[in-house]
């Protein structure tokens, strides 16, 4: 019986590429992972979202500070843009402006706005929302309670009055 001996030869050949990440011919071979690959894409996006929200909050604070520090003159369209959400809110403010200083009960305002199919609870809720929106933006109120009645504040009356004066001045200058 013939016995064969097996000999295993390991031949080490020099390869052109290094096994580890190191410089080869003056070029860097390493590939770095992005932050999204390290922590996961969802976590990375949530971190980015938090950073952007923080920056946005800072910008809002700066704008609010500028609006408060300068006694800017607000007119009717500006106040409506800041406080009102839709046409119904604008109509409620218009009805309160027409009512004047004594104000108006929410049920009377709802009766005047019958075409929108709202009741007194909706009117009150919308008034409170408009106040909250304006408080957040410029720290002013647009309406206030006077007993059971709701009326425009002096700030809102100035804004509405200024726009009426501008409208009458513009129409008067066209006629002459």
C-alpha positions in Angstrom: 0.0 0.0 0.0 1.4 3.2 -1.0 1.3 6.1 1.4 1.2 9.6 0.1 2.3 12.5 2.2 0.4 15.6 1.7 2.3 18.7 2.2 0.5 22.0 2.3 2.5 25.0 1.2 1.3 28.4 2.1 2.6 31.0 -0.2 2.3 34.5 0.9 2.0 36.9 -1.9 2.3 40.6 -1.6 -0.9 42.2 -2.6 -1.2 45.8 -3.9 -4.1 46.8 -1.6 -3.4 46.9 2.2 -5.6 44.8 4.5 -6.2 47.7 6.9 -7.4 51.2 6.2 -4.2 53.1 5.8 -2.6 55.4 3.4 -1.6 53.8 0.1 0.4 55.8 -2.3 -0.4 59.0 -0.5 -4.2 58.5 -0.8 -6.5 57.9 2.2 -8.4 54.7 1.7 -10.8 54.9 4.7 -14.5 55.5 4.3 -16.2 57.3 7.2 -19.8 56.5 8.2 -22.3 59.3 8.4 -24.1 60.2 11.6 -27.3 58.7 10.2 -25.5 55.3 9.7 -24.1 55.5 13.2 -27.2 56.2 15.2 -29.9 55.1 12.8 -31.8 57.1 10.2 -34.9 57.6 12.4 -33.0 58.8 15.4 -30.9 61.1 13.2 -34.0 62.7 11.7 -35.5 63.2 15.1 -32.4 64.9 16.3 -32.4 67.2 13.2 -36.1 67.9 13.8 -35.4 68.9 17.5 -32.6 71.2 16.4 -34.8 72.9 13.8 -37.7 73.4 16.3 -35.3 74.9 18.8 -34.0 77.4 16.2 -37.6 78.2 15.1 -38.6 78.9 18.7 -35.7 81.2 19.1 -36.7 83.1 15.9 -40.3 83.4 17.1 -39.1 84.8 20.4 -36.9 87.4 18.6 -39.8 88.5 16.4 -42.2 88.7 19.3 -39.6 90.8 21.2 -39.2 93.1 18.2 -43.0 93.5 17.8 -43.4 94.3 21.6 -40.5 96.7 21.8 -41.5 98.9 18.9 -44.9 100.3 19.3 -46.0 99.4 15.8 -49.2 100.7 14.4 -51.5 97.8 13.5 -54.3 98.2 11.0 -57.3 96.0 10.4 -55.9 93.6 7.9 -52.8 93.0 10.0 -54.8 92.3 13.2 -57.2 90.0 11.2 -54.2 88.1 9.7 -52.7 87.6 13.2 -55.9 86.7 15.1 -58.4 85.3 12.6 -58.4 81.8 11.2 -61.2 82.1 8.6 -64.0 84.3 7.3 -66.3 83.5 10.2 -63.8 85.0 12.7 -63.5 88.2 10.5 -67.3 88.5 10.4 -67.6 88.1 14.2 -65.1 90.9 14.7 -66.9 93.1 12.2 -70.2 92.5 14.0 -68.5 93.5 17.3 -67.0 96.6 15.8 -70.5 97.7 14.5 -71.9 97.1 18.0 -69.5 99.6 19.4 -68.3 100.1 23.0 -71.1 98.4 24.9 -70.4 95.2 23.1 -72.7 92.4 22.1 -74.0 89.2 23.6 -72.8 86.0 21.9 -76.3 85.0 21.1 -76.9 88.3 19.4 -73.7 87.9 17.4 -74.8 84.4 16.4 -78.2 85.7 15.3 -76.5 88.3 13.0 -74.3 85.6 11.6 -77.2 83.1 10.9 -75.8 82.4 7.4 -72.8 80.7 8.9 -75.0 78.4 11.1 -73.2 79.1 14.3 -74.6 79.3 17.8 -73.6 81.4 20.9 -71.2 78.7 22.1 -69.3 78.8 18.8 -69.0 82.6 18.9 -67.6 82.5 22.5 -65.1 79.7 21.6 -63.9 81.6 18.5 -63.5 84.8 20.5 -61.4 83.0 23.1 -59.3 81.4 20.3 -58.7 84.7 18.6 -57.5 86.2 21.9 -55.2 83.3 22.5 -53.7 83.6 19.0 -53.1 87.3 19.3 -51.7 86.9 22.9 -49.1 84.3 21.6 -48.0 86.6 18.7 -48.0 90.2 20.1 -49.3 89.8 23.7 -52.4 91.9 23.1 -56.1 91.0 23.4 -58.6 91.7 20.6 -61.8 91.2 22.6 -62.8 91.5 26.2 -65.8 90.8 28.4 -67.9 93.6 29.7 -70.4 91.9 31.9 -72.1 89.3 29.8 -71.3 91.2 26.6 -68.2 90.9 24.4 -66.6 94.0 22.9 -63.5 94.9 21.0 -60.6 96.2 23.1 -59.2 99.7 22.6 -56.3 98.2 20.7 -58.7 96.5 18.2 -60.9 99.7 18.0 -57.8 101.7 17.0 -56.8 99.2 14.4 -60.4 99.1 12.9 -60.7 102.9 13.2 -57.4 103.5 11.5 -58.4 101.4 8.5 -61.8 103.2 8.3 -60.0 106.6 8.4 -57.6 105.4 5.6 -60.5 104.2 3.5 -62.4 107.5 3.9 -59.3 109.5 3.1 -58.6 107.5 0.0 -62.2 107.8 -1.2 -62.2 111.5 -0.4 -59.0 112.2 -2.4 -60.4 110.4 -5.4 -63.6 112.5 -5.5 -61.8 115.9 -5.4 
